[in-house]
Amino acid sequence: MAHEKLKTPVRAVERNLALTKQVTQFLLDHPNVLEAFPDAFELVILPDDDPEIRAFNLQLLDKLGAESKPIVFARVKTHPHAKPSFFVPLAA
């Protein structure tokens, strides 16, 4: 079965690193939020104002995500001081 190659957006690594830093800093500043997450989860960052990176990150999840790990979605704006919102889908 042939796998579709991901089209990597320009500067995807830098853009994702900036978002990861922003989410990580928020979690360090608010450890009670992290305590509410499931053990050994996968974090998927979905920037509301960067649809190209949002789509890319969802494609990465689809291609590389571990089915055995719960997923935590972080919605955030690319503005450096934006507060992320976290969502944990319920198990079926």
N, C-alpha and C positions, 0 to 999 in steps of 0.2 A: 504494500500500500504506500503510495507516494504521499509525503508530507508537504503541505504548502509552506513555502519559505516566508518567514515574517519579513515585512517591509519595515526596516528600522528607520524611525524618524530621525531627522537631522538633530544632532546633539542629544540623542535620547538618553545616553548615560549621564551627561551633565544635568539634564532636566530632572531625571529621576533621582539623582543624588541630592539635588537641592530640595526636592519634595521629601525624600527620606530623612534628611537632616531636620527639616521643619517638623515632621511628624514625631521623630525621635525626641527632639527637644521638648515638644509638648508632653510626651509620655514621661520624660524625666521630671518635668515640672509638676506633673499630675499623676503620681504613681498609683493612686487609687483607681484610675481608669484602666491601667494595665492589669491590675489585679482582677478585674472583671472579665478579662479575656480567657478563652479556653487554653489549656496547656498545649504546647507545641503547635501553634497555629501558623498559617501562612498569611502574611500581610499583603494586601493589594491596594495600592494607592491610586485613587481615581480623582485626578484634578478636574474640578468643575469647569475651569476656564481654559483648559488645554485639551480639546477633544482628540487631538492626534495622540498624545501620550496616554490619555484615558483608554482609547481603543487599543493601543499597543500593549498596555499593561493587562488588559483583559485577554488579548490574544496570547500573551505569555502565560497567563494563568491556565488558559485552555490547553496550551501545548506542554507546559512544564509543571503544572501544579500536581501535587500528590493527592490522590483521592482519599487517602487515609487521614489527612490533616484537615482540621476545621479552618475555615477562611474568615479573616477579619478584613472588612473593607474600610478604608479611610478615605472619606471625601474631603477635599481641601481645595482652597484656591491657591494659585501660585504666588500670591502676595506673601512676603516673608513672615508676616505677623498674623496670618489668618489662622483661626482656630479650626482644627479638623473635627469632623463628625465621624464616629465609628459605628459600623453596623456588623452584626454577627448573624448570618442567616440561621434560622431554626432548622434543626434536623427533621427530616421527614418521618 
